[in-house]
Amino acid sequence: MGNFVFPSADFTPVCTTEFMTFATMIDEFKELNTELIGLSVDSLYAHIAWLRKIQELEYKGMKNVEVTFPLIEDIKMDVANKFGMIQPGQSDTQAVRAVFVIDPQAKIRCILYYPLSTGRNFDEIKRIILALQKADKDGVATPADWRPGDDVVVPTAGSCGTAKERMEKQDDDTCLDWFMCFKREK
């Protein structure tokens, strides 16, 4: 898919659980052709101390976790401010928990924001990447709660003639109405 950027803060408990999870899932993301990049509003020295401490922690069966993806220093919060990563009313110095999915053409394809009190959902992050890849590859859309292998949505009819044709002739596609047709995945 491209790059997956997520802002965090060093030595915060929720971000620590997320970094441990990301680090243990790095191969899964590489299989999706996706690179992980961390962004932190803390200093390089804080990064080093935090990443070393992560290796000593054990959480949900994860231990001796080495973070091998890049962690960008954003101590002046230039990147965080540019992309609106500061959550109003929460903090002037902490970035929100966000996920930016950036395609190979450097276009942001998805942004997920989480409040400071809520950790990121890794199943949803992977599902989004898979859905974007499916849409790009097959020229389709994915419906609510889509998972690989589920039926997909075909593009909406662009003319009255196409809409009429869809309603009169159904083959591999199942149309609920002229604007809502699904393609069965085999």
Secondary structure, DSSP 8 states (H G I E B T S, - for coil): -EEEEEEE-TT-HHHHHHHHHHHHTHHHHHHTTEEEEEEESS-HHHHHHHHHHHHH-EETTEES----S-EEE-TT-HHHHHTT-B-TTT-SS-B-EEEEEE-TTS-EEEEEEE-TTS---HHHHHHHHHHHHHHHHHT-B--TT--TTS-EE----SSHHHHHHHHH--SSEEEEETTEEEE---
